[in-house]
Each structure stands twice: as C-alpha cells, then as structure tokens.
Amino acid sequence: MRQVTLSDDLFARLEALTVPLLPTVPDVIGRLLDHYERTASKGGAAVPAASAPARSQATPVLHERSLTGRTPRERGATIEIEDHQIRAVSVRDMYEQALRYIVDKGHSKRLKPLVPLRTSGQRYLIAERPTHPNGHDFVVPARYGGYFMESHKDYRNAVKHLAQLTDKLGLKLRYLG
C-alpha cells in the first residue's frame, strides 16, 4: 500500500465528495478514476486540457450536448471557456477552476464591477464575501482570487449561471458533457 500526502484544501475537496455509502477518501478517488476512465473511453483516448484542439467559433456558445437528460446531482461535468477545457468532479470544482481561469487570464478588471452578482433576490452567484444578500452564508463556497461563488446547486443551474457570468465578461462558454 502506498501513501500520498495531500494539501488540506485538496483533502477537503475530496472529503466534500464523500457520500454515506462511500465514506472514505480512497473510495472517492476510486470513483473519480472510474468516472474519468468511463468518460475518456467514450470518445477514444483522453486529451489533456492543455493539448485539446481549438474549437470552432461557429459552434453554439453554451450547449454542445444537452443538459436536460442529466440527473440533477450527477457528478462530473466538462465545460470549455474560450479554448480552455475544464473537467470537474463537482459544481464546486467547476466553479473554482472557472474562477482560476477568469482571474489568472486577466479578466478580473471586467469581473470586479459585476460583483456581487445575483441569481435571485436572495442569492449571489459570486461575491467578495461568502454571504448572500439575505445575510445567510454560502452553503458550499468555491473560492479563488478573492472571490467566492455559491456552488450549492445542480449542474443544470450551475452551468446556466456560469454561462451568464462568462457572457457578461465577453467570454464564450460551452457545455461539453
């Protein structure tokens, strides 16, 4: 048996994916690898995000595959912002990777005036503090670069809200599956 050292943040992310029937981090890692292998085998060999081919600008901005057939809390999603592919194991992971891309690629100047951004009268999508306008804390905050995103939602709404944000930033988002 081998041992692996994980950062506290990575361990917390893995721990957040545990469910009652799979209570340990090794079980979660096994499920993530199973999901990755199933997903990669559907389209042939997996293509690392850094070497993924550029997508045509003529394709739809949000949907390459439909979100309507998904189970609302089904784990895992692949999206593309501009030409950057994100393979996420949870909504929180998707939002953290999206925030990392937005901040690290210099889009913060356009993001700052949009924050806080509401999804309803009672909830923010993104804010500088993990607190909704009604005073309640974010349930599952995704965090990067001084911003927090509420990721306590199903994939359908998560992708829809992220698409609204990227649209306001002038970025193209596509849902790949």
KOLSELUM-535958 format. One record per residue (C-alpha): x, y, z; residue in one letter. Coordinates in nm, 4 decimals. Each point is the difference from the previous one (the first is absolute). Example, Ala and Ser with C-alpha at 12.3 -4.5 7.8 and 13.67 -1.06 7.14 Angstrom:
REM residues 2
<rec><X>1.2300</X><Y>-0.4500</Y><Z>0.7800</Z><residuo>a</residuo></rec>
<rec><X>0.1370</X><Y>0.3440</Y><Z>-0.0660</Z><residuo>s</residuo></rec>
This chain:
REM residues 177
<rec><X>0.0000</X><Y>0.0000</Y><Z>0.0000</Z><residuo>m</residuo></rec>
<rec><X>0.1290</X><Y>0.3449</Y><Z>-0.0926</Z><residuo>r</residuo></rec>
<rec><X>-0.0572</X><Y>0.3225</Y><Z>0.1870</Z><residuo>q</residuo></rec>
<rec><X>-0.0676</X><Y>0.3362</Y><Z>-0.1582</Z><residuo>v</residuo></rec>
<rec><X>0.0273</X><Y>0.3371</Y><Z>0.1680</Z><residuo>t</residuo></rec>
<rec><X>-0.2809</X><Y>0.2430</Y><Z>-0.0882</Z><residuo>l</residuo></rec>
<rec><X>-0.0318</X><Y>0.3690</Y><Z>0.0752</Z><residuo>s</residuo></rec>
<rec><X>-0.2750</X><Y>0.0898</Y><Z>0.2461</Z><residuo>d</residuo></rec>
<rec><X>-0.1942</X><Y>0.1718</Y><Z>-0.2799</Z><residuo>d</residuo></rec>
<rec><X>0.0157</X><Y>-0.3017</Y><Z>-0.2332</Z><residuo>l</residuo></rec>
<rec><X>-0.0950</X><Y>-0.2348</Y><Z>0.2835</Z><residuo>f</residuo></rec>
<rec><X>-0.2985</X><Y>0.2219</Y><Z>0.0883</Z><residuo>a</residuo></rec>
<rec><X>-0.1126</X><Y>-0.0076</Y><Z>-0.3646</Z><residuo>r</residuo></rec>
<rec><X>0.0202</X><Y>-0.3798</Y><Z>-0.0067</Z><residuo>l</residuo></rec>
<rec><X>-0.1699</X><Y>-0.0270</Y><Z>0.3366</Z><residuo>e</residuo></rec>
<rec><X>-0.2861</X><Y>0.2191</Y><Z>-0.1265</Z><residuo>a</residuo></rec>
<rec><X>-0.0712</X><Y>-0.2626</Y><Z>-0.2681</Z><residuo>l</residuo></rec>
<rec><X>-0.0514</X><Y>-0.2838</Y><Z>0.2471</Z><residuo>t</residuo></rec>
<rec><X>-0.3474</X><Y>-0.1452</Y><Z>0.0330</Z><residuo>v</residuo></rec>
<rec><X>-0.1377</X><Y>-0.2307</Y><Z>0.2717</Z><residuo>p</residuo></rec>
<rec><X>0.0685</X><Y>-0.3198</Y><Z>-0.1932</Z><residuo>l</residuo></rec>
<rec><X>0.3524</X><Y>0.1087</Y><Z>-0.0974</Z><residuo>l</residuo></rec>
<rec><X>0.1377</X><Y>0.1575</Y><Z>0.3166</Z><residuo>p</residuo></rec>
<rec><X>0.3711</X><Y>0.0036</Y><Z>-0.0705</Z><residuo>t</residuo></rec>
<rec><X>0.2245</X><Y>0.2131</Y><Z>-0.2178</Z><residuo>v</residuo></rec>
<rec><X>0.1491</X><Y>-0.3100</Y><Z>-0.1729</Z><residuo>p</residuo></rec>
<rec><X>-0.3558</X><Y>-0.0985</Y><Z>-0.1015</Z><residuo>d</residuo></rec>
<rec><X>-0.0553</X><Y>0.3471</Y><Z>-0.1476</Z><residuo>v</residuo></rec>
<rec><X>0.3305</X><Y>-0.0138</Y><Z>-0.1880</Z><residuo>i</residuo></rec>
<rec><X>-0.1019</X><Y>-0.3400</Y><Z>-0.1397</Z><residuo>g</residuo></rec>
<rec><X>-0.3364</X><Y>0.1405</Y><Z>-0.1148</Z><residuo>r</residuo></rec>
<rec><X>0.1708</X><Y>0.2991</Y><Z>-0.1616</Z><residuo>l</residuo></rec>
<rec><X>0.2411</X><Y>-0.2266</Y><Z>-0.1877</Z><residuo>l</residuo></rec>
<rec><X>-0.2894</X><Y>-0.2258</Y><Z>-0.1083</Z><residuo>d</residuo></rec>
<rec><X>-0.1893</X><Y>0.3051</Y><Z>-0.1280</Z><residuo>h</residuo></rec>
<rec><X>0.3053</X><Y>0.1321</Y><Z>-0.1832</Z><residuo>y</residuo></rec>
<rec><X>0.0677</X><Y>-0.3368</Y><Z>-0.1644</Z><residuo>e</residuo></rec>
<rec><X>-0.3660</X><Y>-0.0367</Y><Z>-0.1066</Z><residuo>r</residuo></rec>
<rec><X>-0.0091</X><Y>0.3544</Y><Z>-0.1364</Z><residuo>t</residuo></rec>
<rec><X>0.3338</X><Y>-0.0284</Y><Z>-0.1794</Z><residuo>a</residuo></rec>
<rec><X>-0.0941</X><Y>-0.3315</Y><Z>-0.1610</Z><residuo>s</residuo></rec>
<rec><X>-0.3192</X><Y>0.1454</Y><Z>-0.1563</Z><residuo>k</residuo></rec>
<rec><X>0.1934</X><Y>0.2263</Y><Z>-0.2328</Z><residuo>g</residuo></rec>
<rec><X>0.3186</X><Y>-0.1997</Y><Z>-0.0428</Z><residuo>g</residuo></rec>
<rec><X>0.3177</X><Y>0.0958</Y><Z>0.1812</Z><residuo>a</residuo></rec>
<rec><X>-0.0229</X><Y>0.2812</Y><Z>0.2509</Z><residuo>a</residuo></rec>
<rec><X>0.1459</X><Y>0.3299</Y><Z>-0.1134</Z><residuo>v</residuo></rec>
<rec><X>0.1717</X><Y>0.2035</Y><Z>0.2703</Z><residuo>p</residuo></rec>
<rec><X>-0.1562</X><Y>0.3476</Y><Z>0.0317</Z><residuo>a</residuo></rec>
<rec><X>0.3253</X><Y>0.1748</Y><Z>-0.0933</Z><residuo>a</residuo></rec>
<rec><X>0.0234</X><Y>-0.1826</Y><Z>-0.3335</Z><residuo>s</residuo></rec>
<rec><X>-0.3693</X><Y>-0.0019</Y><Z>-0.0927</Z><residuo>a</residuo></rec>
<rec><X>-0.0600</X><Y>0.1273</Y><Z>-0.3524</Z><residuo>p</residuo></rec>
<rec><X>-0.1540</X><Y>0.3449</Y><Z>-0.0425</Z><residuo>a</residuo></rec>
<rec><X>-0.3766</X><Y>-0.0094</Y><Z>-0.0577</Z><residuo>r</residuo></rec>
<rec><X>-0.1741</X><Y>0.1686</Y><Z>-0.2887</Z><residuo>s</residuo></rec>
<rec><X>-0.1456</X><Y>0.3433</Y><Z>0.0745</Z><residuo>q</residuo></rec>
<rec><X>-0.3098</X><Y>-0.0948</Y><Z>-0.2020</Z><residuo>a</residuo></rec>
<rec><X>-0.1140</X><Y>-0.2547</Y><Z>0.2609</Z><residuo>t</residuo></rec>
<rec><X>-0.2662</X><Y>0.0869</Y><Z>0.2587</Z><residuo>p</residuo></rec>
<rec><X>0.1196</X><Y>0.2101</Y><Z>0.2909</Z><residuo>v</residuo></rec>
<rec><X>-0.1521</X><Y>-0.2069</Y><Z>0.2820</Z><residuo>l</residuo></rec>
<rec><X>-0.1217</X><Y>-0.3402</Y><Z>-0.1073</Z><residuo>h</residuo></rec>
<rec><X>0.1842</X><Y>-0.2547</Y><Z>-0.2021</Z><residuo>e</residuo></rec>
<rec><X>-0.1885</X><Y>-0.2724</Y><Z>0.1865</Z><residuo>r</residuo></rec>
<rec><X>-0.3301</X><Y>0.0498</Y><Z>0.1765</Z><residuo>s</residuo></rec>
<rec><X>-0.0247</X><Y>0.0395</Y><Z>0.3768</Z><residuo>l</residuo></rec>
<rec><X>-0.3650</X><Y>-0.1095</Y><Z>0.0057</Z><residuo>t</residuo></rec>
<rec><X>0.0691</X><Y>-0.3749</Y><Z>0.0164</Z><residuo>g</residuo></rec>
<rec><X>0.2301</X><Y>0.0173</Y><Z>0.3007</Z><residuo>r</residuo></rec>
<rec><X>-0.0862</X><Y>-0.1072</Y><Z>0.3502</Z><residuo>t</residuo></rec>
<rec><X>-0.0041</X><Y>0.3305</Y><Z>0.1961</Z><residuo>p</residuo></rec>
<rec><X>0.2754</X><Y>-0.0974</Y><Z>0.2473</Z><residuo>r</residuo></rec>
<rec><X>0.1980</X><Y>-0.2264</Y><Z>-0.2335</Z><residuo>e</residuo></rec>
<rec><X>0.3691</X><Y>0.0425</Y><Z>0.0644</Z><residuo>r</residuo></rec>
<rec><X>0.2382</X><Y>0.1334</Y><Z>-0.2609</Z><residuo>g</residuo></rec>
<rec><X>-0.0171</X><Y>0.2472</Y><Z>-0.2843</Z><residuo>a</residuo></rec>
<rec><X>0.2202</X><Y>0.1230</Y><Z>-0.2797</Z><residuo>t</residuo></rec>
<rec><X>-0.0237</X><Y>0.3586</Y><Z>-0.1204</Z><residuo>i</residuo></rec>
<rec><X>0.2114</X><Y>0.2253</Y><Z>-0.2128</Z><residuo>e</residuo></rec>
<rec><X>0.0646</X><Y>0.3696</Y><Z>0.0600</Z><residuo>i</residuo></rec>
<rec><X>0.1482</X><Y>0.1508</Y><Z>-0.3141</Z><residuo>e</residuo></rec>
<rec><X>0.2488</X><Y>-0.2754</Y><Z>-0.0964</Z><residuo>d</residuo></rec>
<rec><X>0.0648</X><Y>-0.1191</Y><Z>0.3569</Z><residuo>h</residuo></rec>
<rec><X>-0.1615</X><Y>-0.3327</Y><Z>0.0880</Z><residuo>q</residuo></rec>
<rec><X>-0.1062</X><Y>-0.0667</Y><Z>0.3593</Z><residuo>i</residuo></rec>
<rec><X>-0.0750</X><Y>-0.3519</Y><Z>0.1197</Z><residuo>r</residuo></rec>
<rec><X>-0.1632</X><Y>0.0296</Y><Z>0.3397</Z><residuo>a</residuo></rec>
<rec><X>-0.1052</X><Y>-0.2614</Y><Z>0.2535</Z><residuo>v</residuo></rec>
<rec><X>-0.2480</X><Y>0.2294</Y><Z>0.1756</Z><residuo>s</residuo></rec>
<rec><X>-0.1699</X><Y>0.3352</Y><Z>-0.0433</Z><residuo>v</residuo></rec>
<rec><X>0.2447</X><Y>0.1448</Y><Z>0.2539</Z><residuo>r</residuo></rec>
<rec><X>0.2952</X><Y>-0.1335</Y><Z>-0.1982</Z><residuo>d</residuo></rec>
<rec><X>-0.1462</X><Y>0.1422</Y><Z>-0.3242</Z><residuo>m</residuo></rec>
<rec><X>-0.0482</X><Y>0.3431</Y><Z>0.1587</Z><residuo>y</residuo></rec>
<rec><X>0.3480</X><Y>0.0022</Y><Z>0.1557</Z><residuo>e</residuo></rec>
<rec><X>0.1614</X><Y>-0.0927</Y><Z>-0.3314</Z><residuo>q</residuo></rec>
<rec><X>-0.2093</X><Y>0.2617</Y><Z>-0.1819</Z><residuo>a</residuo></rec>
<rec><X>0.0968</X><Y>0.2675</Y><Z>0.2552</Z><residuo>l</residuo></rec>
<rec><X>0.3654</X><Y>-0.0980</Y><Z>-0.0331</Z><residuo>r</residuo></rec>
<rec><X>-0.0232</X><Y>0.0369</Y><Z>-0.3780</Z><residuo>y</residuo></rec>
<rec><X>-0.1838</X><Y>0.3340</Y><Z>0.0193</Z><residuo>i</residuo></rec>
<rec><X>0.2386</X><Y>0.1509</Y><Z>0.2554</Z><residuo>v</residuo></rec>
<rec><X>0.3251</X><Y>-0.1449</Y><Z>-0.1353</Z><residuo>d</residuo></rec>
<rec><X>-0.0795</X><Y>0.1016</Y><Z>-0.3596</Z><residuo>k</residuo></rec>
<rec><X>-0.0441</X><Y>0.3644</Y><Z>0.1046</Z><residuo>g</residuo></rec>
<rec><X>-0.3783</X><Y>0.0298</Y><Z>-0.0177</Z><residuo>h</residuo></rec>
<rec><X>-0.0217</X><Y>0.1331</Y><Z>0.3585</Z><residuo>s</residuo></rec>
<rec><X>-0.0275</X><Y>0.3602</Y><Z>-0.1216</Z><residuo>k</residuo></rec>
<rec><X>-0.3303</X><Y>-0.0834</Y><Z>-0.1706</Z><residuo>r</residuo></rec>
<rec><X>-0.1088</X><Y>-0.2269</Y><Z>0.2870</Z><residuo>l</residuo></rec>
<rec><X>0.0449</X><Y>0.2506</Y><Z>0.2830</Z><residuo>k</residuo></rec>
<rec><X>-0.2871</X><Y>0.2353</Y><Z>-0.1030</Z><residuo>p</residuo></rec>
<rec><X>-0.2390</X><Y>-0.2970</Y><Z>-0.0345</Z><residuo>l</residuo></rec>
<rec><X>0.0542</X><Y>-0.1213</Y><Z>0.3571</Z><residuo>v</residuo></rec>
<rec><X>-0.2174</X><Y>-0.0787</Y><Z>0.1852</Z><residuo>p</residuo></rec>
<rec><X>-0.2077</X><Y>-0.1688</Y><Z>-0.2703</Z><residuo>l</residuo></rec>
<rec><X>-0.3460</X><Y>-0.1240</Y><Z>0.0973</Z><residuo>r</residuo></rec>
<rec><X>-0.1767</X><Y>-0.3101</Y><Z>-0.1254</Z><residuo>t</residuo></rec>
<rec><X>-0.3139</X><Y>0.0989</Y><Z>0.1921</Z><residuo>s</residuo></rec>
<rec><X>-0.1149</X><Y>0.2482</Y><Z>0.2617</Z><residuo>g</residuo></rec>
<rec><X>0.1421</X><Y>-0.2215</Y><Z>0.2714</Z><residuo>q</residuo></rec>
<rec><X>0.3129</X><Y>-0.1546</Y><Z>-0.1532</Z><residuo>r</residuo></rec>
<rec><X>0.3260</X><Y>0.1129</Y><Z>-0.1542</Z><residuo>y</residuo></rec>
<rec><X>0.1902</X><Y>-0.1985</Y><Z>-0.2595</Z><residuo>l</residuo></rec>
<rec><X>0.3262</X><Y>0.1808</Y><Z>0.0715</Z><residuo>i</residuo></rec>
<rec><X>0.1056</X><Y>0.2430</Y><Z>0.2707</Z><residuo>a</residuo></rec>
<rec><X>0.3075</X><Y>0.1225</Y><Z>0.1860</Z><residuo>e</residuo></rec>
<rec><X>-0.1385</X><Y>-0.1470</Y><Z>0.3228</Z><residuo>r</residuo></rec>
<rec><X>-0.1745</X><Y>-0.3394</Y><Z>0.0255</Z><residuo>p</residuo></rec>
<rec><X>-0.3261</X><Y>0.1553</Y><Z>0.1207</Z><residuo>t</residuo></rec>
<rec><X>-0.3274</X><Y>0.0304</Y><Z>-0.1919</Z><residuo>h</residuo></rec>
<rec><X>-0.1997</X><Y>0.3276</Y><Z>-0.0094</Z><residuo>p</residuo></rec>
<rec><X>-0.2396</X><Y>-0.1492</Y><Z>0.2577</Z><residuo>n</residuo></rec>
<rec><X>0.2922</X><Y>-0.0367</Y><Z>0.2455</Z><residuo>g</residuo></rec>
<rec><X>0.0318</X><Y>-0.3798</Y><Z>-0.0251</Z><residuo>h</residuo></rec>
<rec><X>0.3455</X><Y>-0.1462</Y><Z>-0.0622</Z><residuo>d</residuo></rec>
<rec><X>0.0747</X><Y>-0.1828</Y><Z>-0.3240</Z><residuo>f</residuo></rec>
<rec><X>-0.0737</X><Y>-0.3692</Y><Z>0.0563</Z><residuo>v</residuo></rec>
<rec><X>0.2790</X><Y>-0.1344</Y><Z>-0.2250</Z><residuo>v</residuo></rec>
<rec><X>0.2341</X><Y>0.2867</Y><Z>-0.0880</Z><residuo>p</residuo></rec>
<rec><X>0.2461</X><Y>-0.0365</Y><Z>-0.2865</Z><residuo>a</residuo></rec>
<rec><X>0.2912</X><Y>0.2363</Y><Z>0.0597</Z><residuo>r</residuo></rec>
<rec><X>0.2820</X><Y>0.1471</Y><Z>-0.2054</Z><residuo>y</residuo></rec>
<rec><X>0.1710</X><Y>0.3362</Y><Z>-0.0467</Z><residuo>g</residuo></rec>
<rec><X>-0.2006</X><Y>0.1827</Y><Z>0.2664</Z><residuo>g</residuo></rec>
<rec><X>-0.3364</X><Y>-0.1084</Y><Z>-0.1440</Z><residuo>y</residuo></rec>
<rec><X>-0.2573</X><Y>-0.2493</Y><Z>0.1237</Z><residuo>f</residuo></rec>
<rec><X>-0.2583</X><Y>-0.1850</Y><Z>-0.2089</Z><residuo>m</residuo></rec>
<rec><X>-0.2988</X><Y>-0.1844</Y><Z>0.1451</Z><residuo>e</residuo></rec>
<rec><X>0.0227</X><Y>-0.3525</Y><Z>-0.1350</Z><residuo>s</residuo></rec>
<rec><X>-0.2900</X><Y>-0.1530</Y><Z>0.1910</Z><residuo>h</residuo></rec>
<rec><X>-0.2116</X><Y>-0.0771</Y><Z>-0.3076</Z><residuo>k</residuo></rec>
<rec><X>-0.0519</X><Y>-0.2651</Y><Z>-0.2649</Z><residuo>d</residuo></rec>
<rec><X>0.2101</X><Y>-0.0088</Y><Z>-0.3178</Z><residuo>y</residuo></rec>
<rec><X>-0.2798</X><Y>0.1368</Y><Z>-0.2177</Z><residuo>r</residuo></rec>
<rec><X>-0.0235</X><Y>0.3214</Y><Z>0.2015</Z><residuo>n</residuo></rec>
<rec><X>0.3736</X><Y>0.0120</Y><Z>0.0627</Z><residuo>a</residuo></rec>
<rec><X>0.0822</X><Y>-0.0002</Y><Z>-0.3725</Z><residuo>v</residuo></rec>
<rec><X>-0.2837</X><Y>0.2437</Y><Z>-0.0733</Z><residuo>k</residuo></rec>
<rec><X>0.1244</X><Y>0.2446</Y><Z>0.2652</Z><residuo>h</residuo></rec>
<rec><X>0.3628</X><Y>-0.0365</Y><Z>-0.1077</Z><residuo>l</residuo></rec>
<rec><X>-0.1070</X><Y>0.0662</Y><Z>-0.3600</Z><residuo>a</residuo></rec>
<rec><X>-0.1713</X><Y>0.3204</Y><Z>0.1138</Z><residuo>q</residuo></rec>
<rec><X>0.3192</X><Y>0.1096</Y><Z>0.1750</Z><residuo>l</residuo></rec>
<rec><X>0.2312</X><Y>-0.0841</Y><Z>-0.2903</Z><residuo>t</residuo></rec>
<rec><X>-0.2389</X><Y>0.1732</Y><Z>-0.2409</Z><residuo>d</residuo></rec>
<rec><X>0.0215</X><Y>0.3197</Y><Z>0.2068</Z><residuo>k</residuo></rec>
<rec><X>0.3801</X><Y>-0.0333</Y><Z>-0.0159</Z><residuo>l</residuo></rec>
<rec><X>-0.0081</X><Y>-0.0438</Y><Z>-0.3788</Z><residuo>g</residuo></rec>
<rec><X>0.1231</X><Y>-0.3601</Y><Z>0.0229</Z><residuo>l</residuo></rec>
<rec><X>-0.1454</X><Y>-0.2995</Y><Z>-0.1831</Z><residuo>k</residuo></rec>
<rec><X>-0.1065</X><Y>-0.2988</Y><Z>0.2072</Z><residuo>l</residuo></rec>
<rec><X>-0.1006</X><Y>-0.3365</Y><Z>-0.1415</Z><residuo>r</residuo></rec>
<rec><X>-0.1362</X><Y>-0.3002</Y><Z>0.1868</Z><residuo>y</residuo></rec>
<rec><X>0.1686</X><Y>-0.3155</Y><Z>-0.1327</Z><residuo>l</residuo></rec>
<rec><X>-0.1491</X><Y>-0.2665</Y><Z>0.2239</Z><residuo>g</residuo></rec>
